[in-house]
Amino acid sequence: MPLFPFRRRSTAFASGEPSDAENPPRRWGRWALVILIVVCLHLGAMRWVGRAQQPVNPPPENPPVQVELLTQKPVAPPAPQPPTPAQTPVKPAPTKAVEPPKPTPQPKPAAPAPTPTPSTTPAPPVTPIVADDDTAQAQAAAIAAASAASAASAASASAQAAVPASQPAVASGDKFSVPPSGELRYDTLVNGVMNQTGTIHWTNDGQHYEMVVSIPLPFVGPYVYSSKGHIDTFGIAPDQYSEQRGRRAADIAVFNRETRQIVYTRTPNSQPLADGAQDRFSVVMQLSSLVRGSPDQYKPGVTRQFSVADNDSNEVWALETVGDENVQSRGGFTTARHFTRLPRREGDKRKLDIWLAPALGWLPVRILQTEPNGMQIEMLWADKLGIAPEAR
């Protein structure tokens, strides 16, 4: 007869501890409490992550109905300054000739007075009046000056009348005002989660420009987009555009104005260069320049087309005006005009939204890129590192 069961029972009774078979509800209650606490913690963490991933400024789902389509055309030069009246050189007033002093007549010996007769009485001498000649000369000079002034006014009026006839593009050109140079800082977010600070370096001297956009991404490295070129009759005109994502080599697109072709380093193909063609980031400043020139023209539903080159292709973008909205950034809420890119083709899931703020000189206060997989890369206005005098 085995002794182990007896010994175990006697040991349990001797120690006074209840066995597992005698109190199962208490042990299961402890495990249920632990499981409940862990589940609650997981639910709280998931809810916090879900709130953090939600964008602070979600874009509207449906853009407004298109009411007007604007195509690319030459921009109007700055408004001419009012002509200043021609200044007629002032002729010095004619000076009166100074007569030399007359010699003092010597006294003559007295002579017998002749007998006066009516026929021999001499007439009184006539003294020439010099002042009348001077007055005539002054009047002649005044008449000549008035004639010259009237001729200058007539020439100016005829020149003004000839300007609209010789420059018809000025009346139909887009009003344009390039933003001044500045170093702009933006808070960057990936799927709504705050990331490092990005920058936009923008310089404009009235003839040439340069734009460098740097967006840091964790574990990948910074995304750097560079665009440089000049300013022509269609506005901003890129000469070279490059993209460098992380540690990969940069992909470059060259805008050859002589052959009117866009060539790429990523592909051997080339495409025609359209008038007013832009790249992915110069189009932001081109839009800003157009809105700065005529903000009242961009009402909800107004759409403008741009020819935009990427690092391997060129296509037409249609940016539609959504309307004025409040954008929340580091400095609080800012009123901005929202523009969204319409789908480029059927099934296009990549989106682009731009907000331009009048309080910032119509610079972008928010840029949101939505990738086809749903990832969102966002830039929110932080502040200016520096600003140069405005160059138009």
Buried (B, 14 or more C-beta within 10 A) or exposed (E): EEEEEEEEEEEEEEEEEEEEEEEEEEEEEEEEEEEEEEEEEEEEEEEEEEEEEEBEBEBEEEBBEBEEEBEBBBBBEEEEEEEEEEEBEEEEEBEEEEEEEEEEEEEEEEEEEEEEEEEEEEEEEEEEEEEEEBEEEEEEBEEEBEEEBEEBEEEBEEEEEEEEEEEEEBEEBBBBBBBBBBBBBBBBBBBBEEBEBBBBBBBBEEEEBBBBBBBBBEEEEBBBBBBBBEBBBBBBBBBEBBBBBEEEEBBBBBBEEEEEEBBBBBEEEBBEBBEBBBBBBBBBBBBBBBBBBEBEBBBBBBBBBBBBBBBBBBEEBBBBBBBBBEBEBEEEEBEBBBBBBBEEEEEEEEBBBBBBBBEBBBBBBBBBBBEEEEEBBBBBBBEEEEBEEEBE
